[in-house]
Amino acid sequence: MAATLKPVNRRALRRYGEFWRALQMVGNALIEAERLAAKAADATPAKAGQGAVAHWSTPTPEELRAAAKKAGQSMQVMASGAKKWEAELISREWRR
């Protein structure tokens, strides 16, 4: 039984590492989104030409900041949960 446990633990450890790196990548993307929202706030909005019909719109800098903040808070909850359950996640085989 111990022979099968080691590969599973290595696999679980590898998957946890992949999961943690993915969380970090998303966190970095959120930081970049906040930077872009700050730049958008500094830029003057472009006005559509006369007679142009807009079928879509872009979010305002405030909406971008609010969305990035909300996503960041969700990331914090997920990261703290992952840290709390780290030993459990590493010790078990991950289901697909």
N, C-alpha and C positions, 0 to 999 in steps of 0.2 A: 504494500500500500504506500509506503514511503517513496517508492520509485515514481509513482504517478503523481504524488503530491508536489514534488519539486518542479516538474515542468508546468503544472497548473499555476503554481505560485509565481514562477517566472513570467508566465503569460499574463497573469493578473497584474503583476507589477509593471510589465510593459504597457498594458492597456491603461493602467492608472496614469502612467507617465504620459501617454498619448493624450489622455483626457485632460491632464493638467496643462500640457503645452497648448492644447486647443483653447482652454480657458484663458491662458495668457495671450494668445493671438487675438481672441475676441476683445480682451481688455485693451490691447494695443490699438485695435480698430476703433474702439470707443473713444480713446484718447485722441486719435486722429479726427474722428467725427466732431469732437468738441472743438478742436483747433479750426476745422473748416467752418463750423458754426460761428466762431468768433470772427473769422475773416469775412464771412458773409454779412455779419452785422456791420462791419466797417465799410463794405462796398455799397455803393448806391444802387438801388434796384433798377434794372433795365426796364424801360417801358415798351410795351407792345406797340407796333405800328398801328396807325389808324385803320380801322376796318378789319383788323385781324381778330379772328375768333379763337379764343383759347379753349382747348378741350381738356387741358390738364394744367395743373399749377404746381409750383415748387413750394416746399414748406418754408415758412419764415425762419429767420435765425433763432427766434425764441422757441419755435416748435422743434427745431433741430436740437437745441440745447436741452429742452424738456425731454425729448425722446432719448437722447444720449444719457441724461441723468437717470431716467427710469431704467434703461437697460443696464447702466452701471450698478444701480442698486440691486437689480436682479442677479447680476454677475457676483456681487458681494455675497448674496444669500447662497448662491450655488457654490461658490468657492469655500465659504465657511462650512457649509454642509459636507463638502468633499473632504475638507481637513478633519472635520469631526469624525467622519466615517472612514478615514483613510485606511486604518488597520483592517477594518472589515472588508473594504473594497479590494485591498491587496491580497487578503487571505482567501478570498473566494474566487471561483471561476466566474467570469462575466458571461452573462447570457446575451445572446444576440437578439 
